[in-house]
Amino acid sequence: MLKNVSLTIEPGDFVAVIGNNGAGKSTLLNTIAGTLPADAGVLTLAGHDVTKKSVAYRAKWLSRVFQDPKMGTAGELSVAQNLTLAQQHTGSMGLGRYRKASQEVAYRELLQTLNMGLEERLTTQVKYLSGGQRQALSLLMATLSQPDLLLLDEHTAALDPQTSKKVMDLTQKIVETNQLTTMMITHKMSDALTYGNRLVMVQDGQVKLDVRGAAKDHLRQEELMSLFAE
């Protein structure tokens, strides 16, 4: 449960949100996404009051990458078909309009930026990709529409440490290149300290800590640990 949370995310912010289990991190993210209704208050997204609006309505302005790599992609469809569906979200095309000859080059160039070999697997069903490849594809798909807000829901939690590091570095690259406003829920204090320009700690449904810039850069893991203990 959230308690009188007042939080403004500025354009271009990359906010890492940490907290104990049950602290309210997921509740905060789900309230923003629309999967949990707010009992009170106002939630504004890209200048629009979305407090009572559906998940589908909010999707005009936000994208989400889930913890489970399977949730952001359609496993029975190919890599190319998944990208086409992501482009459909931007209003540029539908799946039925996919033409291999006209899209393959663009898709290959796009996938090469991931550095995971997916440019050679355009026709592969996504269910046959590794967890890291699938999550990287999910991240790419979520950002194709240049959302006003990107929500990352512990999106590396299901990956091994090496793959997690690769996906996090990729996340930083995509966010910075596209200047995306981002909120990332994470249990990893090291990631919260390493990535992004702002760190928010949620505890007992309230914002206990909100630091950015130089204050965040000078914050150490030991200090965060002591705050968890309070």
C-alpha positions as MATLAB code, in Angstrom:
seq = 'MLKNVSLTIEPGDFVAVIGNNGAGKSTLLNTIAGTLPADAGVLTLAGHDVTKKSVAYRAKWLSRVFQDPKMGTAGELSVAQNLTLAQQHTGSMGLGRYRKASQEVAYRELLQTLNMGLEERLTTQVKYLSGGQRQALSLLMATLSQPDLLLLDEHTAALDPQTSKKVMDLTQKIVETNQLTTMMITHKMSDALTYGNRLVMVQDGQVKLDVRGAAKDHLRQEELMSLFAE';
ca = [
       0.000    0.000    0.000;
       1.247    3.459   -0.898;
       0.881    6.266    1.650;
       0.652    9.841    0.403;
       3.335    9.382   -2.230;
       4.162   12.532   -4.188;
       6.681   11.909   -6.929;
       7.504   13.927  -10.034;
       9.629   12.309  -12.730;
      11.287   14.924  -14.878;
      11.801   14.450  -18.635;
      15.054   12.568  -19.189;
      15.219   11.127  -15.670;
      16.444    7.552  -15.318;
      15.094    6.630  -11.883;
      16.178    3.459  -10.093;
      13.651    2.425   -7.423;
      14.743    0.137   -4.598;
      13.197   -1.127   -1.375;
      12.600   -4.193    0.768;
      10.127   -6.882   -0.247;
       6.661   -5.479    0.349;
       7.945   -1.908    0.577;
       5.686   -0.710   -2.254;
       7.987   -0.701   -5.293;
       5.784   -2.905   -7.451;
       2.645   -1.182   -6.179;
       4.093    2.144   -7.287;
       4.961    0.822  -10.748;
       1.633   -0.969  -11.193;
      -0.267    2.157  -10.148;
       1.569    4.157  -12.790;
       0.986    1.450  -15.403;
      -2.711    1.201  -14.520;
      -2.816   -2.429  -13.417;
      -3.609   -1.242   -9.890;
      -6.137    1.584   -9.361;
      -5.268    4.539   -7.156;
      -7.620    4.982   -4.195;
      -6.930    8.708   -4.031;
      -4.863   11.439   -5.601;
      -4.034   12.299   -9.196;
      -1.676   10.594  -11.623;
      -0.526   12.663  -14.589;
       1.341   11.185  -17.547;
       2.765   13.375  -20.310;
       0.415   16.150  -19.206;
      -2.675   13.912  -19.237;
      -4.717   12.953  -16.188;
      -4.728    9.141  -16.382;
      -5.842    8.448  -12.813;
      -8.989    6.585  -13.884;
      -7.747    5.466  -17.307;
      -7.078    1.905  -18.465;
      -3.763    0.202  -19.167;
      -4.511    0.382  -22.901;
      -5.165    4.123  -22.724;
      -1.904    4.769  -20.861;
      -0.020    2.719  -23.472;
      -0.175    5.790  -25.711;
       2.550    7.286  -23.547;
       4.295    4.468  -21.728;
       5.932    1.107  -22.405;
       6.837   -1.643  -19.961;
       9.432   -4.406  -19.837;
       8.544   -7.192  -17.415;
      10.682   -9.416  -15.204;
       9.729  -12.513  -17.199;
      11.304  -12.334  -20.699;
       8.322  -14.272  -22.067;
       5.864  -11.485  -21.235;
       7.209   -8.858  -23.612;
       7.242  -10.952  -26.781;
       5.051  -13.389  -28.730;
       6.876  -16.711  -28.595;
       5.151  -18.321  -31.570;
       6.037  -15.441  -33.881;
       9.425  -14.780  -35.443;
      11.823  -12.053  -34.397;
      10.824  -10.028  -37.469;
       7.112  -10.470  -36.766;
       7.587   -9.322  -33.171;
       9.331   -6.193  -34.382;
       6.488   -5.585  -36.812;
       3.960   -5.782  -33.970;
       6.065   -3.299  -31.997;
       6.015   -0.941  -34.969;
       2.258   -1.383  -35.168;
       2.111    0.128  -31.689;
       3.581    3.283  -33.182;
       0.888    3.295  -35.867;
       3.341    2.674  -38.706;
       2.173   -0.749  -39.857;
       0.259   -3.913  -39.053;
       1.503   -7.488  -39.096;
      -0.276   -8.158  -42.372;
       1.770   -5.438  -44.070;
       5.144   -6.965  -43.226;
       7.210   -7.423  -46.371;
      10.480   -9.253  -45.967;
      12.257   -7.466  -48.811;
      11.426   -3.978  -47.587;
      11.903   -4.557  -43.853;
      14.734   -7.073  -43.532;
      17.571   -4.578  -43.965;
      16.077   -2.151  -41.445;
      15.452   -4.943  -38.939;
      18.986   -6.285  -39.312;
      20.465   -2.854  -38.672;
      18.234   -2.389  -35.645;
      19.103   -5.783  -34.165;
      22.820   -5.307  -34.737;
      22.732   -2.552  -32.112;
      21.948   -5.241  -29.512;
      25.160   -7.144  -30.304;
      23.481  -10.475  -29.554;
      23.421  -12.044  -32.993;
      19.690  -11.551  -33.455;
      20.196   -9.933  -36.851;
      20.908  -13.468  -38.135;
      17.733  -14.899  -36.579;
      14.980  -12.808  -38.138;
      12.882  -15.859  -39.047;
      13.462  -17.713  -35.759;
      10.459  -18.114  -33.467;
      11.125  -16.053  -30.372;
      10.420  -19.007  -28.063;
      13.735  -20.510  -29.214;
      15.821  -17.519  -28.119;
      17.787  -17.449  -24.878;
      16.377  -15.497  -21.945;
      18.873  -12.693  -22.488;
      18.160  -12.452  -26.212;
      14.423  -12.425  -25.574;
      14.688   -9.739  -22.915;
      16.916   -7.611  -25.139;
      14.329   -7.950  -27.903;
      11.587   -6.985  -25.427;
      13.561   -3.888  -24.479;
      14.063   -2.930  -28.109;
      10.366   -3.439  -28.877;
       9.297   -1.378  -25.862;
      11.423    1.570  -26.937;
      10.628    1.628  -30.668;
       7.649    3.884  -29.998;
       9.805    6.428  -28.112;
       7.492    6.330  -25.068;
       7.186    9.305  -22.759;
       7.836    6.884  -19.882;
       9.604    3.526  -19.947;
       8.857    1.196  -17.015;
      11.402   -1.525  -16.261;
       9.945   -4.074  -13.852;
      13.010   -5.894  -12.457;
      13.771   -6.706  -16.082;
      17.091   -8.469  -15.364;
      16.006  -10.449  -12.294;
      15.452  -13.697  -14.224;
      18.842  -13.567  -15.976;
      22.222  -14.936  -14.942;
      24.740  -12.326  -13.691;
      26.702  -12.071  -16.945;
      23.593  -11.714  -19.108;
      22.057   -9.331  -16.579;
      25.092   -7.047  -16.875;
      24.877   -7.140  -20.667;
      21.160   -6.271  -20.666;
      21.727   -3.470  -18.134;
      24.495   -1.938  -20.245;
      22.196   -2.227  -23.255;
      19.426   -0.556  -21.260;
      21.687    2.364  -20.382;
      22.737    2.721  -24.014;
      19.161    2.715  -25.355;
      17.889    5.091  -22.669;
      20.731    7.567  -23.221;
      20.660    7.381  -27.018;
      16.917    7.983  -27.173;
      16.808   10.295  -24.119;
      14.017    8.206  -22.615;
      12.420    9.039  -19.287;
      12.714    5.779  -17.362;
      11.685    4.200  -14.068;
      13.461    0.958  -13.150;
      12.422   -1.259  -10.257;
      15.358   -3.337   -8.996;
      16.438   -5.420   -6.020;
      20.082   -4.971   -6.944;
      21.603   -2.071   -5.046;
      24.675   -2.200   -7.282;
      22.504   -1.583  -10.358;
      20.595    1.191   -8.600;
      23.888    2.922   -7.805;
      25.524    2.297  -11.189;
      22.748    3.151  -13.622;
      20.578    6.213  -13.994;
      20.766    9.744  -12.657;
      18.324    9.365   -9.763;
      17.673    6.854   -6.974;
      14.436    6.505   -5.012;
      14.047    4.245   -1.988;
      10.530    3.135   -1.063;
       9.849    1.860    2.451;
       6.518    1.160    4.143;
       4.683    2.581    1.136;
       6.477    5.927    1.322;
       9.410    7.559   -0.411;
      12.204    7.417    2.156;
      15.049    8.628   -0.053;
      15.165   10.565   -3.321;
      18.618   11.590   -4.555;
      19.958   12.602   -7.941;
      23.054   13.839   -9.703;
      26.153   14.318   -7.587;
      24.346   13.237   -4.403;
      23.572    9.896   -6.018;
      27.073    9.557   -7.464;
      28.584    9.898   -3.986;
      26.148    7.470   -2.361;
      27.674    4.166   -1.293;
      26.162    0.727   -0.885;
      26.957    0.710    2.843;
      24.855    3.856    3.296;
      21.948    2.253    1.501;
      22.268   -0.873    3.614;
      22.058    1.216    6.776;
      18.867    2.871    5.517;
      17.319   -0.545    4.910;
      18.027   -1.410    8.538;
      16.301    1.664    9.958;
];
